[in-house]
């Protein structure tokens, strides 16, 4: 590992590099706003010491385990739990050694960049990772994890996180968030807030959808036997999420399709689904309609809508059957936005009460569809490159592709979208470095004054995500 990474991701040209350093220094001192991610709220609610290095850094990180699977290393060998509870590797040191034996697979990847920066910046471990140093690095991290300064809440403070949003479904009782609120960490305006993710009760193709809707009735106290009751239950749960601090909802549909159906048309789809008679077309139509329905709800309760379309979930059927969801078996697909979003934008695209942040896994839509759309509708903002696209190269291409049509201020800042808590500061740092390099180029090309670039980078790092995601409005 290089010993000097001061100029990581900065331009090679000396003048631009010097400008990038100055701009980055302004961004680096800003608190972190993390408005979309998947950190387990129990981590911060319970504030227990982290487990061994492997269970902290490798087992839950599907960016890492999927790469090894591509080279024949089964997830069970890396400690990833199985659906049926069958045994998996439980020795953290053996998991770590097996992973490090395959470290060369990550050359040039963002995963390598994030992990090296995590070792360096979070754990102060500067030893170059290799099979020969695997035990040395493991022992150094393990020693750190015994220290009070490496408990989750202490790291939250050290990372400079101002607000962290987790993601829960309407079926979650929000008990962990209640504990956080009782400890002064959660609730409206809190440091750890929740996000409303209703996919498991909206998507008829989701596992156990009908049973989930029954559970929604139990937790909300509303009768979901009818479509009208289903909507009441969703509104009730949204209110509970707002009371727990939520400022946004999140929707991970396969496509970006929206439809504005009549109440009777939507009820007919819902009834078919409840009877087990809905086909794939019905499921897609119902998901599409519910996005418009959720937009209507947002006009009342103020939740920002995040749309995360474009993933073919569980494409690796063996992986899904063996280890379940969210373990690296999803694949991006081409996604159309222009016509898909038209019903939603026709209805509410110019309503100042609505904010919709749209993401993509299809970077070819940046300049062709998404930037012009965001540049033409008051309600629409562009989310940062996400998931398979959250690499330095795509972050650069994002700025190059969208700024000409949408500018900087129709984008929503950076989201880390991570389950790996210790990677949060380094992922934000990478984004800030990329933005500093891009702005430095604009200044060097006499397209932007240096004071404007300085203001812009602070906006991108801090002020924009706070504004777009309504962070701190109740504090």
Secondary structure, DSSP 4 states (H G I P E B T S, - for coil): --S--TTTT--SSHHHHHHHHHHHHHHHTSPEEE-S----HHHHHH-PPP--HHHHHTTT-HHHHHHHHTTT--GGGGTPPPTT-------HHHHHHHHHHTGGGGTTSHHHHHHHHIIIIIT---SPPSGGGHHHHHHHHHHHHTSGGGSHHHHHHHHTEEEEE--B-TT---HHHHHHHHTTS-STT-SEE--B--HHHH-TTSTTHHHHHHHHHHHH---TTSHHHHHHHHHHHHHHHHHTT--EEEE--SS-------HHHHHHHHHHHHTT---HHHHHHHHHHHHHHHHHHHHHH-PEEEE---EETT-SHHHHHHH-SSSS--EE-----TTTTHHHHHHHTT-TT--EEE--S-TTHIIIIIHHHHTT-TTEEEPPP-GGG-SHHHHHHHHHHHHHHH-STTB-------S-GGGHHHHHHHHHHHHHHHHHHHHHTTSS-HHHHHHHHHIIIIIHHHHHTTTTTT-
